[in-house]
Amino acid sequence: MKAIIFDLDNTLIDFMKIKRTACRAAVDAMVKAGLKADGDHAFKLIFKLYDEYGYEYRHVFEALMKKLTGKVDYGIVAAGIVAYRKAREGLLVSYPDVLPTLRKLQKKGIKLAIVTDAPRIEAWIRLAAMGIQDEFDVVITYDDSKEKKPSLKPFKLALKKLKMNPEDVIIIGDSISRDIVPAKELGAKTILAEYGVTKKEKETVKPDARIKKFSYVLKLAIETQRI
């Protein structure tokens, strides 16, 4: 094993915690600014919109207003955006032990990469906020591959840039369907980041290993090197 390819959201960073907290702040601010809606209902509707359009959808608050009132009041939307950004700012931190674990893996001569569906600038903002932007040999975002997981294309691009074969890497992520399935199709070893799982999925394939803390990846990587 020569390299590890990580998912970003809910593998390196608790993305859903950030999303929930920031969206709650946004809804509260929008209601305060004049949105005629029940806050709890509006909060649930935001996540239905994210399920429909993706978690990087930039116009979610406009879409929310259209669903609730049939029109968009940009003063109210702006209040939501400002509150969202303020709430998110203080939450962009990695899971415990991410940085020291990454550096220990590097000392073992293991190359590190990321494959994420996030747009390029959003991915790099998250990495910079966590202070780990310089720890990876390869970072593949949606803007690099133009395809989202479970497509094999972003993973193949990462392998190409790493100059490695699938059997040389471990792929780690929080989703069976989007991380583990394509990794298995490629022929790579897989680790499910159970600590980041937010939705229970049918296990169409079994990961080679499961971890409940990020730091456990170090032990598994060392064991794999010895095989």
Helices and strands as residue ranges (DSSP letters): E 3-6, H 15-32, H 39-53, H 60-69, H 74-89, H 98-107, E 111-115, H 120-130, E 138-140, H 142-145, H 153-162, G 166-168, E 169-173, I 176-180, H 181-186, E 189-193, G 194-196, E 209-211, H 216-226
